[in-house]
Amino acid sequence: MSSSQPSPSKSAAQGPSSPIADAAPFSLSAREPHVPADRLVAEMVPPPRFDSVRFDTYIPDPQQPSQPEAVRVLSAFAAGLGPAPEAGKRRWFAKKAPVKASGPRGVYLDGGYGVGKTHLLASLWHATPAEPQLKAFGTFVELTNLVGALGFRQTVDTLSGHRLLCIDEFELDDPGDTVLVSSLLSRLVENGVALAATSNTLPGKLGEGRFAAADFLREIQGLSAHFRPLRIDGEDYRHRGLPEAPPPYTDEQVTKAAYATEGASLDAFPALLDHLAKVHPSRYGALTDDLKAVCLTGVTPVPDQSTALRLVVLADRLYDREVPVLASGLPFDKLFSEEMLNGGYRKKYFRAISRLTALARDAKGLVAQ
C-alpha cells in the first residue's frame, strides 16, 4: 500500500458552510506516494476492472467476424503455452536456460478504441495454464517503469522466469523507450517467454506519425518480428448502445457530492495537473489507493503536451480501478487541443477521452437528483 495518508482537500473548491459529512474528502494533490520496487512486480496482474473477465464473458459484435476469430486464436494460443515446468516453485528472480524460439513468440492485438482488446488480453492471462507468479500483465508505461525501478538486468532475470508477459497499450513515444523495450523483449523471447500485446497500430507501423520516427524505425521493425498481428475490428463498445456522457456539473454539485461520498477525493483540476508533475507516473496507481470517486472542479483544457501525457496515465489508472470521475467545467472531449488530437500522441488522447467519458457516466449516481 502507499505510504501516503488521506488528507483534507486544500486545493479544491470550497465546500458549503456546514460540512455534509464528518470527514472532508481526500485530496489527490496532497498525496505523495512512495512505491517500493517489489510492489511494482507484485502488481503486474490484470487490474480490478479486468480481474473477472474471461473469453466466455467477451461479447463479440455480430457484425465483426474478426472478434470471435480473435477469441478462437487467443484460446488456442493460451492452450499451446501449456503448464510451466515445476509450476509454482520458481521465484521471481530465478534464472533459466535460454530457449531458442522458432517463429513469433507472441500475438499482437491491433484495433481501435473500445473493441475489447484489454478484455481479451486479460482473458489470455487468466486462461494461460501457469501459476499467477509465472505470468505478468502490465501497460507499456508500467513495463518501462519496472525497468527504471529494478534496472535492465534485474528486470530480465525477473521476467525470464515467466511463461507469459502481457503488455497493454503498446506505444513507442521516443527512441529511448523503443531501444529499451526492443532489447528487453528480445532477451525474454530468447529465454522462452511468450508475449502478447495490445495497441491501436500494427507492429510494423508503430513509428508512423510519431516524433523522430526515422531514428528508430529499424528497432520497430525488429519488434514486429516477435508478434503475429491479429486485427480486431469494431466500434467503441463504451459508446455502443449507451447514453451520451452526462454534461459537466456545477462546482457546487461536485463539492457536495465529494463531501457526501465516503472515500471520495476533491481537487481543483488545475491544481491536480500541477501536482501530477511532481509525482512519477509509476506512482499514479498508488495515488488512487482507497479512492471510491474522484471529484474535480474547474476542468479546463490541458495546457501542454507533457501535462496531457501525465493526465493520460492517470486516466488509465482510474479506469483500471473503476473509479468514477465527477467534474465541473468543460466536458472531457474538450480537454485536448486540435493540435494535440492531430499530433503523434493522438491515440493516447482519444483513449483518455473514451475512458474518462465512461467514468463520468459511472459518476452520475453521486449527484443528488
C-alpha positions, 0 to 999 in steps of 0.5 A, a space after each residue: 500500500 502507499 505510504 501516503 495518508 488521506 488528507 483534507 482537500 486544500 486545493 479544491 473548491 470550497 465546500 458549503 458552510 456546514 460540512 455534509 459529512 464528518 470527514 472532508 474528502 481526500 485530496 489527490 494533490 496532497 498525496 505523495 506516494 512512495 512505491 517500493 520496487 517489489 510492489 511494482 512486480 507484485 502488481 503486474 496482474 490484470 487490474 480490478 476492472 479486468 480481474 473477472 473477465 474471461 473469453 466466455 464473458 467477451 461479447 463479440 459484435 455480430 457484425 465483426 467476424 474478426 472478434 470471435 476469430 480473435 477469441 478462437 486464436 487467443 484460446 488456442 494460443 493460451 492452450 499451446 503455452 501449456 503448464 510451466 515446468 515445476 509450476 509454482 516453485 520458481 521465484 521471481 528472480 530465478 534464472 533459466 536456460 535460454 530457449 531458442 524460439 522458432 517463429 513469433 513468440 507472441 500475438 499482437 492485438 491491433 484495433 481501435 478504441 473500445 473493441 475489447 482488446 484489454 478484455 481479451 488480453 486479460 482473458 489470455 492471462 487468466 486462461 494461460 495454464 501457469 501459476 499467477 507468479 509465472 505470468 505478468 500483465 502490465 501497460 507499456 508505461 508500467 513495463 518501462 517503469 519496472 525497468 527504471 525501478 529494478 534496472 535492465 538486468 534485474 528486470 530480465 532475470 525477473 521476467 525470464 522466469 515467466 511463461 507469459 508477459 502481457 503488455 497493454 497499450 503498446 506505444 513507442 513515444 521516443 527512441 529511448 523507450 523503443 531501444 529499451 523495450 526492443 532489447 528487453 523483449 528480445 532477451 525474454 523471447 530468447 529465454 522462452 517467454 511468450 508475449 502478447 500485446 495490445 495497441 491501436 497500430 500494427 507492429 510494423 507501423 508503430 513509428 508512423 506519425 510519431 516524433 523522430 520516427 526515422 531514428 528508430 524505425 529499424 528497432 520497430 521493425 525488429 519488434 514486429 518480428 516477435 508478434 503475429 498481428 491479429 486485427 480486431 475490428 469494431 466500434 467503441 463498445 463504451 459508446 455502443 448502445 449507451 447514453 451520451 456522457 452526462 454534461 459537466 456539473 456545477 462546482 457546487 454539485 461536485 463539492 457536495 457530492 465529494 463531501 457526501 461520498 465516503 472515500 471520495 477525493 476533491 481537487 481543483 483540476 488545475 491544481 491536480 495537473 500541477 501536482 501530477 508533475 511532481 509525482 512519477 507516473 509509476 506512482 499514479 496507481 498508488 495515488 488512487 489507493 482507497 479512492 471510491 470517486 474522484 471529484 474535480 472542479 474547474 476542468 479546463 483544457 490541458 495546457 501542454 503536451 507533457 501535462 496531457 501525457 501525465 493526465 493520460 496515465 492517470 486516466 488509465 489508472 482510474 479506469 483500471 480501478 473503476 473509479 468514477 470521475 465527477 467534474 465541473 467545467 468543460 466536458 472531457 472531449 474538450 480537454 485536448 487541443 486540435 493540435 494535440 488530437 492531430 499530433 503523434 500522441 493522438 491515440 493516447 488522447 482519444 483513449 483518455 477521452 473514451 475512458 474518462 467519458 465512461 467514468 463520468 457516466 459511472 459518476 452520475 449516481 453521486 449527484 443528488 437528483 
